[in-house]
Amino acid sequence: MQMLYNSDSFAVVQFDVPGTTEDMVAPAPHEPLTRGGYEIVDKFARKEIFIQGALAETFKQGVQALIETDPSEEEMDAYIERYAAMSQQPLVLH
C-alpha cells in the first residue's frame, strides 16, 4: 500500500498484491498494473471507490500524462474527480 496523492479533496492509495515470488519484483513504469489497484477517497462526498484492471491502467496512464505537464492541485483534483464520481461506497471508519 502506498499513498500516491493527498489533497483537501481526495486521497489516492495504490495497492499492489503479490501473488507469487515472481510478482514480488516491482514492474517497470511502462508495464501494466497486473494485480492490485487504486483506492480513491472523495473526502467531501465521504465516498470511496476501488478500481482495478483495465480501469486502473487507464487511470495510471492518465495520471502519468498529467504529471508531465506539471499540473496544479486543482488540475489533479479535476482529473481524479472523474473517477471519484463513479463511487457509490460510503466511507466508513473502523
Biopython code that builds the backbone (N, CA, C, O; Angstrom):
import numpy as np
from Bio.PDB.StructureBuilder import StructureBuilder

atoms = [
    (1, "MET", "N", (0.847, -1.164, 0.000)),
    (1, "MET", "CA", (0.000, 0.000, 0.000)),
    (1, "MET", "C", (0.901, 1.238, 0.000)),
    (1, "MET", "O", (1.851, 1.331, 0.777)),
    (2, "GLN", "N", (0.583, 2.183, -0.884)),
    (2, "GLN", "CA", (1.391, 3.389, -0.993)),
    (2, "GLN", "C", (0.480, 4.586, -1.272)),
    (2, "GLN", "O", (-0.290, 4.587, -2.232)),
    (3, "MET", "N", (0.584, 5.606, -0.413)),
    (3, "MET", "CA", (-0.165, 6.845, -0.626)),
    (3, "MET", "C", (0.454, 7.566, -1.809)),
    (3, "MET", "O", (1.637, 7.907, -1.782)),
    (4, "LEU", "N", (-0.339, 7.803, -2.852)),
    (4, "LEU", "CA", (0.156, 8.464, -4.053)),
    (4, "LEU", "C", (-0.214, 9.939, -4.096)),
    (4, "LEU", "O", (0.532, 10.753, -4.639)),
    (5, "TYR", "N", (-1.354, 10.282, -3.532)),
    (5, "TYR", "CA", (-1.845, 11.655, -3.633)),
    (5, "TYR", "C", (-2.746, 11.940, -2.444)),
    (5, "TYR", "O", (-3.528, 11.087, -2.023)),
    (6, "ASN", "N", (-2.626, 13.151, -1.904)),
    (6, "ASN", "CA", (-3.454, 13.554, -0.783)),
    (6, "ASN", "C", (-3.647, 15.059, -0.848)),
    (6, "ASN", "O", (-2.694, 15.824, -0.700)),
    (7, "SER", "N", (-4.895, 15.484, -1.072)),
    (7, "SER", "CA", (-5.223, 16.905, -1.088)),
    (7, "SER", "C", (-6.379, 17.125, -0.120)),
    (7, "SER", "O", (-6.805, 16.195, 0.565)),
    (8, "ASP", "N", (-6.879, 18.335, -0.064)),
    (8, "ASP", "CA", (-8.036, 18.604, 0.789)),
    (8, "ASP", "C", (-9.273, 17.870, 0.290)),
    (8, "ASP", "O", (-10.189, 17.602, 1.067)),
    (9, "SER", "N", (-9.307, 17.542, -0.999)),
    (9, "SER", "CA", (-10.490, 16.928, -1.605)),
    (9, "SER", "C", (-10.393, 15.411, -1.772)),
    (9, "SER", "O", (-11.385, 14.706, -1.585)),
    (10, "PHE", "N", (-9.206, 14.902, -2.123)),
    (10, "PHE", "CA", (-9.066, 13.493, -2.487)),
    (10, "PHE", "C", (-7.818, 12.871, -1.876)),
    (10, "PHE", "O", (-6.844, 13.554, -1.558)),
    (11, "ALA", "N", (-7.880, 11.554, -1.722)),
    (11, "ALA", "CA", (-6.712, 10.750, -1.382)),
    (11, "ALA", "C", (-6.698, 9.567, -2.342)),
    (11, "ALA", "O", (-7.741, 8.979, -2.628)),
    (12, "VAL", "N", (-5.513, 9.222, -2.839)),
    (12, "VAL", "CA", (-5.359, 8.083, -3.748)),
    (12, "VAL", "C", (-4.278, 7.181, -3.169)),
    (12, "VAL", "O", (-3.158, 7.614, -2.897)),
    (13, "VAL", "N", (-4.647, 5.907, -2.987)),
    (13, "VAL", "CA", (-3.720, 4.918, -2.444)),
    (13, "VAL", "C", (-3.592, 3.793, -3.455)),
    (13, "VAL", "O", (-4.592, 3.308, -3.984)),
    (14, "GLN", "N", (-2.353, 3.374, -3.723)),
    (14, "GLN", "CA", (-2.102, 2.260, -4.632)),
    (14, "GLN", "C", (-1.913, 0.995, -3.806)),
    (14, "GLN", "O", (-1.177, 0.991, -2.819)),
    (15, "PHE", "N", (-2.577, -0.070, -4.215)),
    (15, "PHE", "CA", (-2.440, -1.372, -3.582)),
    (15, "PHE", "C", (-1.822, -2.325, -4.582)),
    (15, "PHE", "O", (-2.353, -2.505, -5.677)),
    (16, "ASP", "N", (-0.707, -2.939, -4.221)),
    (16, "ASP", "CA", (-0.083, -3.988, -5.027)),
    (16, "ASP", "C", (-0.231, -5.285, -4.253)),
    (16, "ASP", "O", (0.134, -5.361, -3.080)),
    (17, "VAL", "N", (-0.761, -6.294, -4.905)),
    (17, "VAL", "CA", (-0.993, -7.572, -4.253)),
    (17, "VAL", "C", (-0.088, -8.611, -4.901)),
    (17, "VAL", "O", (-0.385, -9.090, -5.996)),
    (18, "PRO", "N", (1.019, -8.969, -4.236)),
    (18, "PRO", "CA", (1.880, -10.001, -4.814)),
    (18, "PRO", "C", (1.212, -11.366, -4.700)),
    (18, "PRO", "O", (0.642, -11.711, -3.664)),
    (19, "GLY", "N", (1.292, -12.132, -5.778)),
    (19, "GLY", "CA", (0.681, -13.455, -5.782)),
    (19, "GLY", "C", (1.700, -14.561, -5.635)),
    (19, "GLY", "O", (1.453, -15.556, -4.953)),
    (20, "THR", "N", (2.850, -14.391, -6.274)),
    (20, "THR", "CA", (3.916, -15.387, -6.211)),
    (20, "THR", "C", (5.230, -14.651, -6.017)),
    (20, "THR", "O", (5.263, -13.421, -6.030)),
    (21, "THR", "N", (6.288, -15.381, -5.841)),
    (21, "THR", "CA", (7.594, -14.755, -5.680)),
    (21, "THR", "C", (8.002, -14.005, -6.937)),
    (21, "THR", "O", (8.766, -13.042, -6.861)),
    (22, "GLU", "N", (7.499, -14.435, -8.101)),
    (22, "GLU", "CA", (7.794, -13.721, -9.350)),
    (22, "GLU", "C", (7.158, -12.336, -9.353)),
    (22, "GLU", "O", (7.685, -11.412, -9.972)),
    (23, "ASP", "N", (6.009, -12.185, -8.653)),
    (23, "ASP", "CA", (5.310, -10.901, -8.597)),
    (23, "ASP", "C", (5.944, -9.923, -7.617)),
    (23, "ASP", "O", (5.575, -8.749, -7.591)),
    (24, "MET", "N", (6.894, -10.392, -6.811)),
    (24, "MET", "CA", (7.497, -9.541, -5.791)),
    (24, "MET", "C", (8.338, -8.419, -6.389)),
    (24, "MET", "O", (8.560, -7.406, -5.726)),
    (25, "VAL", "N", (8.806, -8.570, -7.604)),
    (25, "VAL", "CA", (9.608, -7.547, -8.256)),
    (25, "VAL", "C", (8.666, -6.466, -8.786)),
    (25, "VAL", "O", (7.700, -6.769, -9.486)),
    (26, "ALA", "N", (8.948, -5.211, -8.452)),
    (26, "ALA", "CA", (8.086, -4.106, -8.899)),
    (26, "ALA", "C", (8.164, -3.976, -10.417)),
    (26, "ALA", "O", (9.252, -4.038, -10.989)),
    (27, "PRO", "N", (7.015, -3.794, -11.073)),
    (27, "PRO", "CA", (7.036, -3.650, -12.533)),
    (27, "PRO", "C", (7.639, -2.308, -12.936)),
    (27, "PRO", "O", (7.604, -1.341, -12.175)),
    (28, "ALA", "N", (8.180, -2.272, -14.121)),
    (28, "ALA", "CA", (8.699, -1.017, -14.664)),
    (28, "ALA", "C", (7.530, -0.060, -14.877)),
    (28, "ALA", "O", (6.393, -0.511, -15.020)),
    (29, "PRO", "N", (7.783, 1.258, -14.901)),
    (29, "PRO", "CA", (6.690, 2.226, -15.035)),
    (29, "PRO", "C", (5.806, 2.036, -16.265)),
    (29, "PRO", "O", (4.630, 2.399, -16.236)),
    (30, "HIS", "N", (6.346, 1.478, -17.335)),
    (30, "HIS", "CA", (5.562, 1.302, -18.555)),
    (30, "HIS", "C", (4.773, -0.005, -18.575)),
    (30, "HIS", "O", (3.959, -0.213, -19.475)),
    (31, "GLU", "N", (4.998, -0.894, -17.599)),
    (31, "GLU", "CA", (4.294, -2.170, -17.566)),
    (31, "GLU", "C", (2.919, -1.999, -16.926)),
    (31, "GLU", "O", (2.755, -1.171, -16.030)),
    (32, "PRO", "N", (1.929, -2.771, -17.376)),
    (32, "PRO", "CA", (0.587, -2.653, -16.815)),
    (32, "PRO", "C", (0.524, -3.129, -15.365)),
    (32, "PRO", "O", (1.284, -4.003, -14.950)),
    (33, "LEU", "N", (-0.390, -2.540, -14.612)),
    (33, "LEU", "CA", (-0.638, -2.959, -13.248)),
    (33, "LEU", "C", (-1.427, -4.265, -13.314)),
    (33, "LEU", "O", (-2.600, -4.261, -13.686)),
    (34, "THR", "N", (-0.790, -5.385, -12.956)),
    (34, "THR", "CA", (-1.421, -6.681, -13.153)),
    (34, "THR", "C", (-2.234, -7.117, -11.952)),
    (34, "THR", "O", (-3.215, -7.841, -12.118)),
    (35, "ARG", "N", (-1.871, -6.712, -10.766)),
    (35, "ARG", "CA", (-2.596, -7.093, -9.562)),
    (35, "ARG", "C", (-2.725, -5.863, -8.689)),
    (35, "ARG", "O", (-1.869, -4.979, -8.707)),
    (36, "GLY", "N", (-3.785, -5.816, -7.938)),
    (36, "GLY", "CA", (-3.991, -4.672, -7.069)),
    (36, "GLY", "C", (-4.814, -3.614, -7.777)),
    (36, "GLY", "O", (-5.576, -3.917, -8.695)),
    (37, "GLY", "N", (-4.657, -2.378, -7.348)),
    (37, "GLY", "CA", (-5.421, -1.299, -7.944)),
    (37, "GLY", "C", (-5.257, -0.019, -7.149)),
    (37, "GLY", "O", (-4.278, 0.159, -6.426)),
    (38, "TYR", "N", (-6.226, 0.867, -7.292)),
    (38, "TYR", "CA", (-6.181, 2.169, -6.642)),
    (38, "TYR", "C", (-7.467, 2.410, -5.863)),
    (38, "TYR", "O", (-8.565, 2.154, -6.356)),
    (39, "GLU", "N", (-7.315, 2.900, -4.655)),
    (39, "GLU", "CA", (-8.466, 3.343, -3.880)),
    (39, "GLU", "C", (-8.493, 4.863, -3.954)),
    (39, "GLU", "O", (-7.501, 5.528, -3.654)),
    (40, "ILE", "N", (-9.635, 5.404, -4.353)),
    (40, "ILE", "CA", (-9.814, 6.847, -4.439)),
    (40, "ILE", "C", (-10.859, 7.237, -3.412)),
    (40, "ILE", "O", (-11.976, 6.719, -3.417)),
    (41, "VAL", "N", (-10.490, 8.156, -2.531)),
    (41, "VAL", "CA", (-11.387, 8.624, -1.484)),
    (41, "VAL", "C", (-11.754, 10.070, -1.780)),
    (41, "VAL", "O", (-10.885, 10.932, -1.904)),
    (42, "ASP", "N", (-13.049, 10.323, -1.890)),
    (42, "ASP", "CA", (-13.574, 11.684, -2.036)),
    (42, "ASP", "C", (-13.906, 12.160, -0.631)),
    (42, "ASP", "O", (-14.889, 11.718, -0.035)),
    (43, "LYS", "N", (-13.094, 13.051, -0.107)),
    (43, "LYS", "CA", (-13.232, 13.482, 1.281)),
    (43, "LYS", "C", (-14.499, 14.289, 1.532)),
    (43, "LYS", "O", (-15.091, 14.183, 2.606)),
    (44, "PHE", "N", (-14.924, 15.090, 0.567)),
    (44, "PHE", "CA", (-16.118, 15.907, 0.758)),
    (44, "PHE", "C", (-17.398, 15.080, 0.635)),
    (44, "PHE", "O", (-18.324, 15.254, 1.427)),
    (45, "ALA", "N", (-17.457, 14.196, -0.335)),
    (45, "ALA", "CA", (-18.641, 13.349, -0.523)),
    (45, "ALA", "C", (-18.652, 12.183, 0.465)),
    (45, "ALA", "O", (-19.675, 11.522, 0.644)),
    (46, "ARG", "N", (-17.505, 11.938, 1.104)),
    (46, "ARG", "CA", (-17.338, 10.832, 2.054)),
    (46, "ARG", "C", (-17.675, 9.493, 1.391)),
    (46, "ARG", "O", (-18.403, 8.663, 1.935)),
    (47, "LYS", "N", (-17.104, 9.320, 0.180)),
    (47, "LYS", "CA", (-17.273, 8.078, -0.571)),
    (47, "LYS", "C", (-15.920, 7.611, -1.066)),
    (47, "LYS", "O", (-14.961, 8.381, -1.135)),
    (48, "GLU", "N", (-15.862, 6.337, -1.408)),
    (48, "GLU", "CA", (-14.629, 5.775, -1.928)),
    (48, "GLU", "C", (-14.938, 4.809, -3.059)),
    (48, "GLU", "O", (-16.053, 4.304, -3.188)),
    (49, "ILE", "N", (-13.921, 4.568, -3.872)),
    (49, "ILE", "CA", (-14.025, 3.587, -4.945)),
    (49, "ILE", "C", (-12.673, 2.894, -5.066)),
    (49, "ILE", "O", (-11.622, 3.513, -4.899)),
    (50, "PHE", "N", (-12.722, 1.598, -5.359)),
    (50, "PHE", "CA", (-11.513, 0.832, -5.633)),
    (50, "PHE", "C", (-11.566, 0.432, -7.092)),
    (50, "PHE", "O", (-12.502, -0.237, -7.530)),
    (51, "ILE", "N", (-10.558, 0.843, -7.842)),
    (51, "ILE", "CA", (-10.509, 0.495, -9.264)),
    (51, "ILE", "C", (-9.345, -0.457, -9.504)),
    (51, "ILE", "O", (-8.294, -0.356, -8.870)),
    (52, "GLN", "N", (-9.556, -1.376, -10.426)),
    (52, "GLN", "CA", (-8.515, -2.357, -10.758)),
    (52, "GLN", "C", (-8.636, -2.738, -12.220)),
    (52, "GLN", "O", (-9.572, -2.327, -12.906)),
    (53, "GLY", "N", (-7.701, -3.509, -12.682)),
    (53, "GLY", "CA", (-7.738, -3.996, -14.058)),
    (53, "GLY", "C", (-7.569, -2.890, -15.081)),
    (53, "GLY", "O", (-6.737, -1.999, -14.914)),
    (54, "ALA", "N", (-8.368, -2.951, -16.147)),
    (54, "ALA", "CA", (-8.247, -2.004, -17.263)),
    (54, "ALA", "C", (-8.540, -0.571, -16.818)),
    (54, "ALA", "O", (-7.892, 0.367, -17.283)),
    (55, "LEU", "N", (-9.508, -0.399, -15.925)),
    (55, "LEU", "CA", (-9.827, 0.946, -15.452)),
    (55, "LEU", "C", (-8.668, 1.532, -14.661)),
    (55, "LEU", "O", (-8.359, 2.716, -14.797)),
    (56, "ALA", "N", (-8.030, 0.717, -13.839)),
    (56, "ALA", "CA", (-6.867, 1.177, -13.074)),
    (56, "ALA", "C", (-5.713, 1.541, -14.008)),
    (56, "ALA", "O", (-4.996, 2.511, -13.764)),
    (57, "GLU", "N", (-5.537, 0.772, -15.061)),
    (57, "GLU", "CA", (-4.469, 1.056, -16.016)),
    (57, "GLU", "C", (-4.732, 2.379, -16.737)),
    (57, "GLU", "O", (-3.809, 3.164, -16.953)),
    (58, "THR", "N", (-5.980, 2.623, -17.104)),
    (58, "THR", "CA", (-6.351, 3.886, -17.745)),
    (58, "THR", "C", (-6.108, 5.058, -16.802)),
    (58, "THR", "O", (-5.598, 6.100, -17.214)),
    (59, "PHE", "N", (-6.472, 4.883, -15.540)),
    (59, "PHE", "CA", (-6.236, 5.913, -14.527)),
    (59, "PHE", "C", (-4.746, 6.212, -14.399)),
    (59, "PHE", "O", (-4.337, 7.373, -14.386)),
    (60, "LYS", "N", (-3.943, 5.162, -14.304)),
    (60, "LYS", "CA", (-2.488, 5.292, -14.169)),
    (60, "LYS", "C", (-1.885, 6.043, -15.357)),
    (60, "LYS", "O", (-1.068, 6.945, -15.172)),
    (61, "GLN", "N", (-2.283, 5.672, -16.573)),
    (61, "GLN", "CA", (-1.753, 6.329, -17.767)),
    (61, "GLN", "C", (-2.158, 7.799, -17.815)),
    (61, "GLN", "O", (-1.360, 8.649, -18.210)),
    (62, "GLY", "N", (-3.382, 8.102, -17.421)),
    (62, "GLY", "CA", (-3.841, 9.488, -17.388)),
    (62, "GLY", "C", (-3.077, 10.330, -16.385)),
    (62, "GLY", "O", (-2.739, 11.482, -16.658)),
    (63, "VAL", "N", (-2.808, 9.756, -15.229)),
    (63, "VAL", "CA", (-2.038, 10.467, -14.205)),
    (63, "VAL", "C", (-0.616, 10.712, -14.698)),
    (63, "VAL", "O", (-0.078, 11.805, -14.521)),
    (64, "GLN", "N", (-0.004, 9.704, -15.316)),
    (64, "GLN", "CA", (1.357, 9.862, -15.828)),
    (64, "GLN", "C", (1.417, 10.958, -16.888)),
    (64, "GLN", "O", (2.360, 11.749, -16.900)),
    (65, "ALA", "N", (0.436, 11.017, -17.768)),
    (65, "ALA", "CA", (0.401, 12.063, -18.794)),
    (65, "ALA", "C", (0.191, 13.436, -18.163)),
    (65, "ALA", "O", (0.790, 14.419, -18.597)),
    (66, "LEU", "N", (-0.641, 13.502, -17.161)),
    (66, "LEU", "CA", (-0.912, 14.768, -16.484)),
    (66, "LEU", "C", (0.314, 15.270, -15.735)),
    (66, "LEU", "O", (0.593, 16.469, -15.729)),
    (67, "ILE", "N", (1.037, 14.368, -15.110)),
    (67, "ILE", "CA", (2.226, 14.744, -14.345)),
    (67, "ILE", "C", (3.280, 15.389, -15.245)),
    (67, "ILE", "O", (4.018, 16.269, -14.804)),
    (68, "GLU", "N", (3.350, 14.960, -16.486)),
    (68, "GLU", "CA", (4.319, 15.530, -17.428)),
    (68, "GLU", "C", (4.068, 17.011, -17.697)),
    (68, "GLU", "O", (4.970, 17.722, -18.137)),
    (69, "THR", "N", (2.842, 17.481, -17.434)),
    (69, "THR", "CA", (2.501, 18.888, -17.667)),
    (69, "THR", "C", (2.672, 19.743, -16.422)),
    (69, "THR", "O", (2.354, 20.932, -16.442)),
    (70, "ASP", "N", (3.175, 19.152, -15.329)),
    (70, "ASP", "CA", (3.354, 19.844, -14.048)),
    (70, "ASP", "C", (2.037, 20.496, -13.608)),
    (70, "ASP", "O", (1.931, 21.721, -13.542)),
    (71, "PRO", "N", (1.023, 19.649, -13.304)),
    (71, "PRO", "CA", (-0.320, 20.156, -13.022)),
    (71, "PRO", "C", (-0.424, 20.840, -11.654)),
    (71, "PRO", "O", (0.358, 20.575, -10.740)),
    (72, "SER", "N", (-1.401, 21.711, -11.551)),
    (72, "SER", "CA", (-1.720, 22.315, -10.259)),
    (72, "SER", "C", (-2.563, 21.318, -9.463)),
    (72, "SER", "O", (-3.021, 20.312, -10.006)),
    (73, "GLU", "N", (-2.759, 21.597, -8.200)),
    (73, "GLU", "CA", (-3.597, 20.741, -7.369)),
    (73, "GLU", "C", (-5.026, 20.693, -7.919)),
    (73, "GLU", "O", (-5.675, 19.648, -7.890)),
    (74, "GLU", "N", (-5.502, 21.822, -8.413)),
    (74, "GLU", "CA", (-6.855, 21.879, -8.962)),
    (74, "GLU", "C", (-6.987, 20.990, -10.202)),
    (74, "GLU", "O", (-8.014, 20.340, -10.396)),
    (75, "GLU", "N", (-5.944, 20.961, -11.039)),
    (75, "GLU", "CA", (-5.969, 20.110, -12.229)),
    (75, "GLU", "C", (-5.941, 18.627, -11.854)),
    (75, "GLU", "O", (-6.644, 17.815, -12.455)),
    (76, "MET", "N", (-5.123, 18.281, -10.854)),
    (76, "MET", "CA", (-5.075, 16.886, -10.391)),
    (76, "MET", "C", (-6.422, 16.485, -9.798)),
    (76, "MET", "O", (-6.936, 15.402, -10.077)),
    (77, "ASP", "N", (-6.986, 17.368, -8.977)),
    (77, "ASP", "CA", (-8.282, 17.067, -8.369)),
    (77, "ASP", "C", (-9.367, 16.903, -9.425)),
    (77, "ASP", "O", (-10.232, 16.038, -9.291)),
    (78, "ALA", "N", (-9.333, 17.720, -10.468)),
    (78, "ALA", "CA", (-10.331, 17.630, -11.538)),
    (78, "ALA", "C", (-10.220, 16.282, -12.249)),
    (78, "ALA", "O", (-11.238, 15.676, -12.583)),
    (79, "TYR", "N", (-9.001, 15.807, -12.481)),
    (79, "TYR", "CA", (-8.813, 14.506, -13.123)),
    (79, "TYR", "C", (-9.327, 13.381, -12.212)),
    (79, "TYR", "O", (-10.055, 12.496, -12.663)),
    (80, "ILE", "N", (-8.951, 13.423, -10.958)),
    (80, "ILE", "CA", (-9.355, 12.382, -10.007)),
    (80, "ILE", "C", (-10.870, 12.392, -9.807)),
    (80, "ILE", "O", (-11.480, 11.341, -9.613)),
    (81, "GLU", "N", (-11.468, 13.566, -9.853)),
    (81, "GLU", "CA", (-12.908, 13.693, -9.656)),
    (81, "GLU", "C", (-13.704, 12.884, -10.686)),
    (81, "GLU", "O", (-14.789, 12.386, -10.385)),
    (82, "ARG", "N", (-13.165, 12.759, -11.887)),
    (82, "ARG", "CA", (-13.850, 11.972, -12.927)),
    (82, "ARG", "C", (-14.018, 10.516, -12.497)),
    (82, "ARG", "O", (-15.030, 9.890, -12.810)),
    (83, "TYR", "N", (-13.046, 9.985, -11.792)),
    (83, "TYR", "CA", (-13.125, 8.610, -11.304)),
    (83, "TYR", "C", (-13.903, 8.542, -9.996)),
    (83, "TYR", "O", (-14.667, 7.603, -9.774)),
    (84, "ALA", "N", (-13.714, 9.516, -9.145)),
    (84, "ALA", "CA", (-14.407, 9.534, -7.857)),
    (84, "ALA", "C", (-15.912, 9.660, -8.047)),
    (84, "ALA", "O", (-16.680, 9.209, -7.197)),
    (85, "ALA", "N", (-16.344, 10.265, -9.145)),
    (85, "ALA", "CA", (-17.771, 10.418, -9.409)),
    (85, "ALA", "C", (-18.467, 9.063, -9.564)),
    (85, "ALA", "O", (-19.686, 8.979, -9.410)),
    (86, "MET", "N", (-17.717, 8.014, -9.863)),
    (86, "MET", "CA", (-18.291, 6.675, -10.005)),
    (86, "MET", "C", (-18.498, 5.992, -8.658)),
    (86, "MET", "O", (-19.155, 4.953, -8.588)),
    (87, "SER", "N", (-17.946, 6.561, -7.587)),
    (87, "SER", "CA", (-18.009, 5.898, -6.289)),
    (87, "SER", "C", (-19.412, 5.889, -5.723)),
    (87, "SER", "O", (-20.142, 6.877, -5.798)),
    (88, "GLN", "N", (-19.769, 4.765, -5.161)),
    (88, "GLN", "CA", (-21.054, 4.610, -4.502)),
    (88, "GLN", "C", (-20.887, 4.059, -3.096)),
    (88, "GLN", "O", (-21.848, 3.993, -2.328)),
    (89, "GLN", "N", (-19.681, 3.671, -2.765)),
    (89, "GLN", "CA", (-19.390, 3.079, -1.467)),
    (89, "GLN", "C", (-19.180, 4.188, -0.438)),
    (89, "GLN", "O", (-18.242, 4.974, -0.571)),
    (90, "PRO", "N", (-20.043, 4.269, 0.597)),
    (90, "PRO", "CA", (-19.815, 5.290, 1.625)),
    (90, "PRO", "C", (-18.516, 5.003, 2.387)),
    (90, "PRO", "O", (-18.145, 3.850, 2.606)),
    (91, "LEU", "N", (-17.851, 6.061, 2.772)),
    (91, "LEU", "CA", (-16.620, 5.940, 3.533)),
    (91, "LEU", "C", (-16.961, 5.579, 4.971)),
    (91, "LEU", "O", (-17.702, 6.299, 5.641)),
    (92, "VAL", "N", (-16.421, 4.467, 5.437)),
    (92, "VAL", "CA", (-16.700, 4.002, 6.785)),
    (92, "VAL", "C", (-15.380, 3.882, 7.525)),
    (92, "VAL", "O", (-14.444, 3.241, 7.047)),
    (93, "LEU", "N", (-15.313, 4.489, 8.672)),
    (93, "LEU", "CA", (-14.124, 4.362, 9.502)),
    (93, "LEU", "C", (-14.328, 3.222, 10.472)),
    (93, "LEU", "O", (-15.396, 3.079, 11.066)),
    (94, "HIS", "N", (-13.290, 2.405, 10.631)),
    (94, "HIS", "CA", (-13.399, 1.291, 11.565)),
    (94, "HIS", "C", (-12.107, 1.096, 12.295)),
    (94, "HIS", "O", (-11.999, 0.199, 13.131)),
]
sb = StructureBuilder()
sb.init_structure("model")
sb.init_model(0)
sb.init_chain("A")
sb.init_seg("    ")
for serial, (resi, resn, name, xyz) in enumerate(atoms, 1):
    if name == "N":
        sb.init_residue(resn, " ", resi, " ")
    sb.init_atom(name, np.array(xyz, "f"), 0.0, 1.0, " ", f" {name:<3s}", serial, name[0])
structure = sb.get_structure()
